[in-house]
Amino acid sequence: MKIAISGKGGVGKTTLTALLAQVYADAGRDVLAVDADPSPCLAGALGFPADLRARLRPIVEMSDLIEERTGAKPGTVGGFFTLNPRVDDLPDRFSVKHRGVRLLEMGAVEIGGSGCICPEGAMLKTLMTHLMFRKDDVLILDMYAGVEHLGRATVDFVDAMIVVVEPTRRSLGTAAQIKKLAADIGLKRLWLVGNKVRNEEEAAFLRAESPGMPVLGLLPADMAVQEADRLGIAVYDHVPALRQAAEQIAQRMANERAVGMERK
């Protein structure tokens, strides 16, 4: 099971990633969670203790490592460098594990258009491909609003992309843009998850206005999410309603995946 989670900034991608990662870990699955956001915060949402969080550092910020593996300094544009550097040791070497969830901070090269022709971009692309081929039981990618980390070489290995939205037209507009980007690289397995949903009226709005993506589930609005962040507690433990909703989302994904495999 390989899942990419995307959406507009602030909609709750990291919250959903943390919830699903712990759901799978508590079910005995081998989980690798990857924080691919430019401002990593998944460790906090998972409730990683301070000593483990201190050991985390985004791969994209490891200048010496990138230069060693690619043959060029980060920030270099053009010139010669290795496009497929060795990355097979990075997930185990630079990840930390807590309560059954192994976490890797990958970071992101903030780019637009067709991508970044640079050493750090080459490192991230190669690492992403390697992650898709690893034998982790569950791989969950906490991404930002885009599909830059994914490419045509890896898209066949992604079981689905979940786009997280709030019950607003602006959020759904971003979801439509993500859907188009995903279609451009051939990713068609997209689901929508609504977050911060306060009532049935907002739930109905999301179902009616979804940009052609099935609604996989809904996470209720709960101020305890902010409280969990303030206290440094995993949202999974602190907000039972969200944990239950995430369990239902994971179960529905399993059902949809089983139906898809039967059709094949």
Secondary structure, 3 states (H helix, E strand, C coil): CEEEEEECCCCCHHHHHHHHHHHHHHCCCCEEEEECCCCCCHHHHCCCCHHHHCCCCCHHHCHHHHHHHHCCCCCCCCCCCCCCCCCCCHHHHHCEEECCEEEEECCCCCCCCCCCCCHHHHHHHHHHHHHHHCCCCEEEEECCCCCCCCCCCCHHHCCEEEEEECCCHHHHHHHHHHHHHHHHCCCCCEEEEEEEECCHHHHHHHHHHCCCCCEEEEEECCCHHHHHHHHCCCHHHHCHHHHHHHHHHHHHHHHHHHHHHHHC
